[in-house]
Structures are given as structure tokens and as C-alpha cells.
Amino acid sequence: MSTPRWSAASIDLPYRAPYDVGWMQWFLSGHAVPGMETHRGGVYRRSLRLPHGPAVITVRFVPGRGGSGVARTEVRARAEADLDVALDRVRSVLALDVDAEPIDRALAADPALAPCVRAVPGIRVPGAFDSSEVLLRTMIGQQISLGAAATHTARLVAALGEPVGDDEGVGHHGITHLFPTDAAVAARGAEVLTGPTRRITAIAATAGALADGALDIRHDRSAYEQEKSLTDLKGVGPWTARYVSMRLLRDPDVLLDTDLVVRQGAAVLDVDLSNSERWSPWRSYVSMHLWRVALSARGVYP
């Protein structure tokens, strides 16, 4: 039996200045899960489960004049009908359509944040490629390091993720597996994941709720509805629900004020997180700035 022929497309997706490419690349690299994602030499690759089959995307930022540029994107898809869907997801995750100027202008009005905005104009909030994936990966990564989260998730991907099946392209892109389906994580996640029993049980139960439709998370729900449905689940707290809203719903006004790294960044800048209304409706971007400040202070971000 012959290997199915994959469709391919390459397109330059433009971004407007200002755009902090460094932060987005760090975020993609820091969260990359071996087997389904790589970030090497400024090139990001990952697998996607799309409506008609799997796909693999390759993205490289190419700067242009005046701080604008393009995200040079290649898509290999099992079905040609999925090419545009893949490109739309890349555009959303990279926040390419965001107009950063009014956001920077509003945040720079705060003297404590003005140096951050000057240092890295155009910081973006990364979106999410898949609703179930961002929730389950967030739960896996709770209260552990990025490296540990990647290791745990890679183990899950290797054991339960379906092979991408791109025999012709794998030698080039090196992506072998998809993130597991909700049903697979519900059925066997507890066999693969390690760590506190309560967390593993919560992850498997959440995957089960996603698989049987008891839990419905989508890009088009309101933040209130989404967060209420999540916090009703055992093992899903407010931080997880708000983080998922920020990533999945592209909610611009989420201040992750209970996050340890955000609080460390606030301490570096001597910022009072209890008085955050002055940053509304751009508090998600404040969260990004404070993360970056804390990580820079630790020496783990350029």
C-alpha cells in the first residue's frame, strides 16, 4: 500500500511593528515538547490535529524594515482542505493581527512599566493551537518547571499520541507524533503520567469530561463561562482557568497575580499587583512583561 501524498503550502504571514520576536521565540522554545515540537536555530516546528487529518507546520521569523516582518510558514497536511486552517492557527498563536501600539502606549503611561515597554516594545500573548491540549498541558505543568512539564508531556505523547504518518517529510522536520486525544488520556493517562496521585487523577478525569462532551471549551465562549466550567472540575483552580482564558480566548485582560513568576517580576519592579485596574484592559500583557522581568532577573531569558 502506497503512502498517502501530503499537500504542502508556504506563505509569509506579515506582522506589524512593534513585535517582540524574542519573547515569542522564547515562549515557543521553552514550552516545546519533544516528539511533537522542536525549536532549533530560530525555526519552530510542531504537529497539529486538523479536521481532515494531521499536519506539520514550520515557522521562522524574518524581520523586515522598521520592526515589521513576516512569519515564514510552511504547512504539510494530509488533506489539502486543512492548509488554510493550519495557517489560521499559526496566525492566532503568534498574535500576528494584534495592534501593539495602543497597548504599549497605555502601559508605558505607568512609570513602573515604562522601562519594560521601551526595552521590549510589542510583546505578545501567545495563543493556543488546540483547546484540549492547552488545558491538559497546563494541568500537567502546574507547580513544576518548564523542563519537567516538557518531560512529562513528552512521555505522554510518546506513549499515547498517534504517529503523524508523514513518512516522506519526517526526515526533514523530525516531528513524529500528535498530542494524544482526550479519550486516550482519559483511558490510559494515569498509566503514563507520574507525580501526585491527585493531579494525575484530575488530568485523567478532565480528559474524560472533554472526551464525552461533559466539558466544552472553545475559542468562542465568554471568559466567565469558560472559567466557571473549568473551576467546577476537581483539580482545576482559578490560575489554570484564567491562564487557559488568556491563551485560548485571547483575553487581553488577565492578570495572573497569583503566579509565582509574575509576583517575582512585580517584586523586581516594586509593583503593587493589588491595584491593577489602571492597566485594564491590557492586564494579560502586564503578565507577559512581569514574566519576562522575573526570568531576566533569574538569568534564564536573554
Helices and strands as residue ranges (DSSP letters): E 7-15, H 21-30, E 37-40, E 43-50, E 53-63, G 65-67, E 69-77, G 80-82, H 83-93, H 100-108, H 114-119, H 131-140, H 146-160, H 170-173, H 182-192, H 197-211, H 223-231, H 238-248, H 260-269, G 277-279, H 283-298
